[in-house]
């Protein structure tokens, strides 16, 4: 299973003001549940509009660090875990290299309402381009 949080982390890295690409520029960035503990400890500044879509009970990549990132719109989904946008993943626990509580166990699974809202928000943002 691909962990989209790694892609979300790459989105945050690529959207930093110190990482402007040469010859091409993004117009906006959308990150689904990125791991941003590193970014919250640095001075992160977005150079383009960035939206983070995050489950508020995600115990793998927690919501709190995102709220302090400069230039980021944070959208949190209550009662929603990591991988909430997966089309059909039963809520379950699994082992992970990192967990917020230090146990190495995280919760993942689809939240159909949050998934639908996140897709609608993503499509809306892209349609404005």
C-alpha positions in Angstrom: 0.0 0.0 0.0 1.4 3.4 -0.9 1.3 5.9 1.9 -0.1 9.1 0.6 1.2 10.9 3.6 4.7 10.7 2.0 3.3 12.4 -1.1 1.7 15.1 1.2 5.1 15.7 2.8 6.7 16.1 -0.7 4.0 18.6 -1.6 4.9 20.7 1.5 8.5 20.5 0.7 8.0 21.5 -2.9 5.7 24.4 -1.9 8.2 26.1 0.5 9.4 29.6 -0.4 13.0 28.3 -0.4 12.3 25.6 -3.0 11.1 27.6 -6.0 11.5 25.4 -9.1 13.4 26.7 -12.1 11.4 27.0 -15.4 8.0 26.0 -14.0 5.8 27.0 -11.1 2.9 25.4 -9.4 -0.2 27.5 -8.8 -1.5 25.7 -5.7 -0.7 22.7 -3.6 -3.0 20.2 -1.8 -1.6 17.8 0.7 -3.5 14.9 2.2 -2.4 14.1 5.8 1.3 14.9 5.3 3.9 14.2 7.9 5.0 17.7 8.8 6.7 17.5 12.2 9.9 18.6 10.6 8.3 21.5 8.9 6.6 22.8 12.1 10.0 22.8 13.8 11.5 25.0 11.1 10.2 28.3 9.7 8.0 27.0 6.9 6.7 29.6 4.5 4.5 28.6 1.6 5.2 30.5 -1.7 1.9 29.3 -3.2 -1.5 28.6 -1.7 -1.3 25.3 0.2 -4.3 23.4 1.6 -3.9 20.5 4.0 -6.7 17.9 4.4 -6.3 16.0 7.6 -8.2 13.6 9.9 -8.5 15.1 13.3 -8.0 11.8 15.1 -5.1 10.7 12.9 -2.7 9.0 15.2 0.0 8.6 12.5 0.4 12.2 11.2 -1.3 14.3 13.8 -3.2 17.6 13.0 -1.6 19.9 15.6 1.7 20.7 13.8 -0.1 21.8 10.6 -2.0 24.5 12.3 1.1 26.6 12.8 2.5 26.5 9.3 2.6 29.9 7.6 0.6 30.3 4.5 -1.4 27.1 4.9 -5.2 26.5 4.9 -5.9 23.6 7.2 -9.0 21.6 6.8 -9.7 19.0 9.6 -12.2 16.3 9.5 -13.7 15.1 12.8 -13.6 11.4 13.7 -11.3 10.8 10.8 -8.1 8.7 10.6 -5.1 8.4 8.3 -6.0 7.1 4.8 -9.5 8.5 5.1 -9.7 9.1 1.4 -9.1 5.5 0.5 -12.1 4.3 -1.6 -12.8 1.2 0.6 -10.5 0.6 3.6 -12.1 -0.8 6.8 -11.0 1.1 9.9 -8.2 -1.0 11.5 -4.9 -0.7 13.3 -1.6 -1.6 11.9 2.1 -1.3 12.7 4.1 1.7 11.6 7.6 3.0 12.0 6.2 6.1 13.8 3.1 6.7 15.8 2.0 9.7 17.7 1.7 7.8 21.0 5.0 5.9 20.6 3.3 2.5 20.4 4.1 1.8 16.8 0.4 1.1 16.2 -1.7 3.5 14.1 -5.3 3.6 12.9 -6.2 3.8 9.2 -9.4 3.6 7.3 -11.9 5.3 5.0 -14.3 7.9 6.3 -16.8 8.1 3.4 -18.2 11.6 4.4 -14.7 13.1 4.8 -13.5 11.4 1.6 -16.4 12.9 -0.4 -15.8 16.4 1.2 -12.1 16.2 0.5 -12.6 15.2 -3.1 -15.2 18.0 -3.6 -12.8 20.6 -2.0 -9.9 19.4 -4.2 -11.9 19.5 -7.4 -13.2 23.0 -6.4 -9.7 24.3 -5.9 -8.5 22.9 -9.2 -11.5 24.2 -11.1 -10.6 27.8 -10.0 -7.3 27.6 -11.8 
